[in-house]
Amino acid sequence: MSHTNEADAEQDKEEKKKRQQLRLDQELIEFEERGGFAQVLKDIFNPTDQASMELDSVYQLKQLCKAFYEKKENLSKSLVQCLDALANERPWTVKMKKKHFDTTSNNLLTDVEYMRINAERERIKKYQEITKGSAYTYYKILKDLTEYCGKNLKEELDKHKDNSDPQIKIKLALKDAKLKNLLAYITDFIKQVVENGNVFSKPHFFMLLSNLSPEEIEEPVIIASLKIIIGHLEVSEFEYVQFNQGVKDAALQKAYFDIRTKIYEDE
């Protein structure tokens, strides 16, 4: 009886080993069908899925560089704003402090505190007036730009909506994206001027014009947008010509000269 049990146990052990070997053989066959070690090495050196890419040292280095430059950009913007405040606000603040420095109380700490409070009160009042007027102008410009450009961009796309040529569709989509980005740049430029507590004036507008390229200026939507802004700022044709004559870039100067009649066609 004991010999029979031992034989059965031995047989079960052999069957178990055979099943295990069969499973290993099947896994090896599947591994080879998926590409084997060659595919493993390829996946290691050329990761495709996000999880593998995050483990890749080159990917990590790229992410580190990206984070560094994003932080650098934020610090640069913060520095520019700080320097702008020092250059523009500080002289005026010092002037207001001198104006409100009064020693009649015979208490230096009280005099200094009242000087600061009164100077800050005048600063807030000044920027409330500036921001109110500038914000009103900005939103009027934004309203007119939105109405005109939204309508005209839609009409331009509707003209070609029945065209089945994929090349034309791609070209129109790229042009539409380019114009929207350009309009966003123009409105963001005005917004930043207003948010910094300044009035968006004619010098700011001419500074904006200096940052555009000849190709961008020739777009009908951009010409119409400039015409809207010029109307709100009341830029005369004489002032426009003066700016145009001062442009150093020959191609840019010619582009602004060519669109002058389109901007001032009603005059």
Secondary structure, DSSP 8 states (H G I E B T S, - for coil): -HHHHHHHHHHHHHHHHHHHHHHHHHHHHHHHHTTHHHHHHHHHHS--SHHHHHH-HHHHHHHHHHHHHHHHHHHHHHHHHHHHHHHHHHHHHHHHHHHT---TTS-HHHHHHHHHHHHHHHHHHHHHHHHHHHHHHHHHHHHHHHHHHHHHHHHHHHHTTT---HHHHHHHHHHHHHHHHHHHHHHHHHHHHHHTT----HHHHHHHHHTS-HHHHTSHHHHHHHHHHHHHHT--HHHHHHHHHH---HHHHHHHHHHHHHHTTT-
